[in-house]
Every structure is written in C-alpha cells, then in structure tokens.
Amino acid sequence: MIEWVISQQVMLTVVLALLIICERILTNQLGTKFVYKSWLLVPAALLMNNLPVDLVSIPANSISRYIVGINPNVSGAPFNVLFWLWATGASAVAAYILVHHISILTSIDKKQVVHSRKSTVSVGANTSPSLNAYYSEKASTPMLFGFIKPAVLLPRYFETAFSSTQQALILEHENVHSRHKDNVWNATALAFSVLFWFNPATWIALKSFRSSQELACDNSVLANKSPDEKLIYAKALVCCAEHNSKAVNLYPTFGEKSTMIKRLNAIKTPYKGNKLLAAGTAAIFALITANMALANVPLQNTEHKQSKVNDAAPVEFVSPAYPKSAEKGNIEGFVVLQFDITKTGSTDNITVVNATPDGIFDESAKAALRQWKYKPAIKGGLARRQTGLLVQLDYKLDQPLTAGTEK
C-alpha cells in the first residue's frame, strides 16, 4: 500500500499545483464553473496513472535458489517505518473527521424544522425539492451537512439576523450545493485527504477546491437575480462571515472567511471567462492525462539491456515454513516457482513450475513468496513490471536458510 501511495506523489503534486494556480490566478479568465469542473482532473489523473498497461517482459536468464530448513535463520522483513507512519497519520485524520462528524450530528435539533420562506426572489428554471433545514448548536453559519442524505444546518440567529429574502437566498444556495452533488464531492475530497495526508499540496488543494465550489454555487444562485438581490445576497455573506467560527470546520459553510473576498468580488464583477483560454486549458489537461497513460505503455521493438535493470534480488523476504507433515515424514524436496515483480516491488502471478514431491511444499512456498519484496526494475527513469522470473526453494531438514543464484 505504502509503495503505491508514494509512487503517486510526483504526478499528484504536479496536478494539484496546476489546479491551485487555476483557482488562485486564472478563475477570472477561465470562469467559476470551468475551474470547479477542472478538479475532476485529480481522479482522472489517478486513473490514468494506474492503468494496467505497463507490462515489460524482462528476460529471466537466472534462477534464484534458497534452502529452507526446519529451524531457518530467518531474515524477516524489516519494520516498515514508512507504512506505520502513514497508517498512523491516516488513522488520526480519519478519526478526527469521524469525531467531528459525530459532534455535529448529535447537535442537530430535529424537532425544529425550518421551512423555505416565500419571498420576492426569482428562482431559476433548474430547481429541485428543498432540503430539510434544522437548527444546530455547532453551525456558526448555514451549511450543507451529510454525505448520503444531506440536510441544511442553520445557526440559532438565522431568523433574527436575516430578512426573509436573505433566508430564501441562503436556503437556495445550500440547495444548489445539493443539486451539484457537492456533498459527494466533499466526501471524496476528505477521503483523498486521509489517503495523502502527508503531502502539503493536498491540504492547500482542499482549500482551493472549497473556494472553487463556493464560487460555482454563487454563480448558479445569482445567474438570474437582479442587482438588488445580488446586493442583499452579498450582505448576507458579510453577516455570516462576522458570525463564522474560527474553529476548523470540515464542511463548507456559507460564511467561510477565507473565500469571502473572492465571492464578494465575483458578485460585483461576475467571472464570465474566456472561452478560447478555457478550451486551451482543457486541451492541456487532456494532454496531461493522456501522457500519464502513454507513459506506462511499453516501447515496442526496443532492445532491453540487462545491465540497465536492477538485479531481481529480494530486499525483504519471509522464510517459508517447513510443513509439519513433511517434517514428521522426514521428507525433503524442492519447488520451482515462476512469478512477476510489479513496479512497486511486490510479487504477482505466482505459479508452480516444478515440484518434488508433488504438492507437499507448494502452498508453503507460494505463501512465503507472496510476502517477498523486490527492488523494482527501472527503465527510462520509470519503474517497470518484470515477468517470468524463477525461484527455486530447496526444502532440506536441519538446514538454515541460504541463498544462491544459478545461470
């Protein structure tokens, strides 16, 4: 797992950096909707970077041999510090998200349902049934809460601080979030943050993603509104910003201060976007994702020099267990296994090529080989898959584990 996570970092950092630049510098030129939809580049890049098209057949001109004894001198896999550091951090972030979610969930007053109010606000053609809205002690400003069945959470001051028109606009804003499926995308973003918590670009990108989300939502709400209604909406934003809690909130809130200036500027001067520039940016994103897929395609008719490939020697291995039945029966033998080495160094496609006696040591040998780790082969600066490698495990009574290589 940790090998895969680490292998994604270069690609991930580059993609996130491009998206952060788009959000912070080019939103006015590209348009709010385009910038928000551009975040789909992240899952697309992850998919393209992991397409199973990276097979490279490396000539297996040697066979490694290991002797397995009853009491082997085990050279166990070293304590994987990186994995446990990653797992500890990921668990801590996931636990924080869970506790935060539960604390908000238990604060909801479901006895008091707030219904949408009638107002003079003009509603666009793209409408959907209004979500239920509840009061919550944890909601310092209005917010969409819940990943599966979202609801609108409102602060206690909602009715006294806002006019009926402002209340209707705020509720429409949260309903637009629901229509955009932002609750699902926010859940995906949080899961992404848990997985790649150690990369600073992840957290900077999460903030930019939220900003893009709010700007896109504002754009949809105000598309058909009059100048007076836009002014009323802007005043509601400022009021919410004044009440917004300084505590870290994992859910986007209506009055988030960090994006307030951008949202107010967008209301004053809407981001129309340059279609030509947007098309060029989309083409660049398409080339990036296509290049990630093509980078994993093996080059045809290219000679492969063995000297350029790392020797297939395990860097971590677990000694096979000597079967109890064979030990009691005083049976010795060997197993020859064929296997592949993935670009992360794990073993794959393990099959028995030859075994004597038949079926006695097969499972023991395969179980051990599944846990071995190899240094990946490097070709063209990229880790590649190796196929068709062979290893022979000789089961000898009262022998320590030894290793050798035969041509």
N, C-alpha and C positions, 0 to 999 in steps of 0.2 A: 504493500500500500504506500509506504513512505517513498519508495523508489518512483512510483507513478506520480505522486504529488510533487516531488522535486523536479521530475522531468518536464512538468508543465510550466515551470516558473518563468522561463525566458519568454516563451510565447505569451503567457498570461500577462506579464508585466508590460510587454510592448503593446498589446491590445488595450489594456486598461489605460495606459498612458495616452494613447490616441483618443480614446473616448473622453478622458478627463479634459484634454485640450479642446475637444469639440464642445464640451459643455461649458467650459470656463471662458473660452475665447471666441468660438465660432457660432454660438447659439443665435446671435442676431442675424448672421449671414445665412445660416442653414435652416432656421425655423425651429420652433419648440417641438413640434410633432416629429420632425425628422430626427432631431437629436435624441429624443426619448426612444424612438424605434431603433436607433443605432445600437442601443445596448444589447439587442439580440445578437450582435457580433460576438459577444462573450460565449454563449452556449454554442454558437456556430463554429467558433474557432476551436473550442474544446472538442467538438465532434470531429472536425476535420483533422485535428492533430492526433486523433486516436483511431482513425480508420484502419482496419486490419489489412493494409496493403503494403506492409513494409518487409515482406519475406525476402531474405537474401540467403541463398544456399552457399554455405562455405564448405569447401572440400574437407571431408573428415579423413585425414591421412594418418591418424594416430588413434590408439585406443588406450585409455587410462585404466590402470588396474589397481585395485585395492584389496587387501587381505582383511577379512573380518574374523575376529576371534571371539571366544566366549566372554572374556574379560578385556575388551579392547581398551587401548589407550585413547580415550575419546577426545577428539579435538572439536569440542562443541562450538556452536555458533556464538560469537561474542555478543555481549549485551548490546542490543541495538539502541544506543542512546538517542539517536535522531528520532526513531519511531516513538519512543516513550515521551520525548519532549513534545513531539507533535500531538500525540494522543492526549497528553495531559492538558495542553493548551486548548485543543479542540473540545475536550470534555468540559473544561472550565467555561469556555464561551457558550457551549450548548446549555450547560447548567444555568448560567446567568440568564440566557434567553428564556428558558423554561420557568425559572423563578419569577422573572419579570412578567411573563405572560399570565402566570397563575395569580400574581398580586393584582393585576388589572382585572382579571376575570372575577375574582372574589369581591371586587369593589363595585361591580355593576349593580345598580338598583333597578331590577327588572319590574318592580311594582309601578314604577313611574315611567310610562312610555310617552315620548314626545312625538306628537304628530305634526306633519308638514302643515305650515300655515298658508292660508290664502293671502296673496299679495298681488301687486301690480307687475311683478316680474314676468317678463316674457320668456317662455320656455321654448327651447329649440325643438326641432322635429324628432331628434333622436332621444327619446325619453324611455325610461324603464320604471318598473314599480319601485316606489320609495322604500328604502330600508327602514327597519325599526330603529328608533333612536332612544337611548337610555342615558340617564344621568350616572356619572361615576366620580368618585372622590379622587381617583387617580388621573382623571382627564383635566389637565390645566387649560387645554383648548380643545375644540372639536377634533375628532379623529375617527378614522375607519379602523375597527378592531375585528380581528378574527381572520383566520386563513381559509376555513372551509365555509362557514356561514357567517359572513361579515355583518356587523351592525355598527351604527354610528354612536359613539360615546360623546356625551356633552358635559361641560362643566356646570356647576350649580348656578353660575352667574349668567347662563345663556339667555334666559328670558328677560332679565333686567338690564343687561348690558347692550343688547342688540334690538333694533327695531324689527318689526315683522318682515320687512323687505330683506334686511340683512340675515335674519334667521332663515328665510327661504333660500337665499343665495348660498349660505353656508351648507344647508342640507343638500342643495343641488350639487355643490362641489363634492361632497362625500359620496353622493350617488353616482357621480361621474367616475370617481375612483373605482367604485364597484363595477360599473359598466366596462371600464378599461381592464378589469381583472387585476387591478393593482395589488389586491390582497394576495393573489397567487404569485405575482412577480416579487412582492416583498418577501414572501416566504422563501422563494428561490434564492433571492439575494442574501438572506440570512443564512441559509444552508451553505451557500457559496462562501460566506464569511467564516463559517465554522470550519469548513474544509481547508481554506487557505488563510487562516487567521494570522499566520506569522509574516505574511507579505504586507508591508505598509501600503502598497498600492491598492490592496483590497479595501482597506478602510477609507482611503481617500476617494476611491471609486464609488463606494457605497454612498458617501455624502453627495457626490456629483450625480449619482443615479437618482437619489431622492429629489434633488433640485430639479433635474430634468422632468421628473414625474409631476411635481407640483406645477411647473410652468406649462406642461402639456395639459394638465387638468384645468388650470385657469383659462387657457386658450379656448378649451371646449365650452366652458361655462359662459364666458363673455363673448362668444362668437356673434351672438345676435342681440346683445344687450345695448342699451342706449348709453350715451356718455354719462348721464346722471346715475344710472345703475352701476356703471363701472366705478364711479366715484364712491358710491355707497359701499361697494364691494371692497375697495381699497381701504376705506375707513374701518371696515370690519377686520381686515388683515392687521392693521395697526393696533386695533384694540386687543386682538388675540395675542399679538406679539408682546404687548405690555403685561399680559397675564401668563405668558408662557413660562413654564417651569424651567429652571436651569439644570435640572436633573437629566441624565441621559435617558432618552426615550427611543426604544427600538422600533416604534411605529411612527409613520409620518403624521405630523399634526398640522392643523390648519394655520397656526400662527408661528411656525418654526422661524426663529430669528435669523438663522444663518442664510436663508434664501429670501428673506423679506425684501431687501433692496432690489434684487433681481426681479422679483414678482411685481413690485410697485413700478419699476421701470418698464416692464413688459406691458403693464396696464396703460401706462402713459403713452408709450410708443410701442405698439404691437410688433412682434418679430414676424415679418412677412416671409423672410427667407429668399435666397437667390436660387432659383430652380436649376440654373446651369451649374452653380457651385455644388448644390446638393447632389446633382447627378454625377459630377466628378468625384465627390467624396464617396458616394455609393459604389462607384466603379473601383475606387481604391480599396474599399472594404472587401469587395468581391474578389479582387486580385489577391488580397492578403489571405483570405480563407482558402482560395484555390491553390495558392502557393504552399500552404500548410499541408494540403492533401497530396500535392505533387511531390513535395519534398520527401515523402515517405515511400514513393514508388521506386522500386529498384531500377537502376540503369541497366539497359539491355546491351548485350554484346560488349561488355566491358570486362577486361581481364582483371581478376582479383588476385592480388599478391598476398600470399600467406603472411609475409613479414609485416603487412600493414594491419593485420588483425591480431587482437590480443589472444594469447595462448589460452585455450579452454581449460584452465585450471581453477577449481573451486576456491573461492575466498572464504566461504562459510560452508561447512558440511557437518552433517549428523551421521554418526556411525550406525550402520544397520544393526538391528537386534538379531542375535543368533536364535533361530526358532527353538523353542523348548523341545519340540518333538524330535528335531534333528540332533539336538544335544544329547537327549536321552538315548537315541538310537545310534549315537556315535557316527553320525552321517556328515560327510564333507561334500563340497561341490562348488559350483560357480554359477553365476548368472551374468549374461551379457545383455545390456540394455541400450536401446537407441533412444535418443531424446533431442529436443531442441532447446536452445537458450534464447529467451526473449530479450528484447532491447533493454529491459530493466535488470537482466541478470538472473531471472527466475528460470526454472526448468519447466518444460511443457512437452506434451505429446510423448509421454514415456511408454515404450513398448518393450516387451521381452523378445530378444532376437534368438537367444540360445540359452539353455539352462540344463544343468546336470547336477542332481537328478531333476526330472521334470516336475515342476510345481511345488517343490519343497521350499525354495528360498525366494521365489518370485515376489510375493507380497512384501516380504521384509525389505528386499532390495528396492522395489518401487516406492515404498513408504519413505525410505531414507532419502532417495534421490529427489523426491518432491520438495524436500526441505533444503536442498543444497542451493547455494548462491554462487554465481559466476560473475566475473568482470565482463561486461558487455563488449562485443566486438565493435570497433569504431571504423567507419568508412565514410570518407568525405566529411569528416567532422561530426557525423551523426551516429548514434547508437543503432546497431542493426541486429536483426534476428539471425541466429545461426541454426542450421538444421542438419539432421542426420549425424549427430555426434554419437560416439560409442563409449561405454564404460563397462569394465568387467569387474565384478565383485567376487573374490575367491573366499569361500567360507572354509576356514581352517580351525580345527579345535586347538585351544590353548595357544592362539597366536594373537599378538597385538595388531592393531590397525596399522598397515603400512601402505605406501602408495608408490606407483611407478608408472612409466609410460612406455608403450611399445609402438614402434612404427609398423 
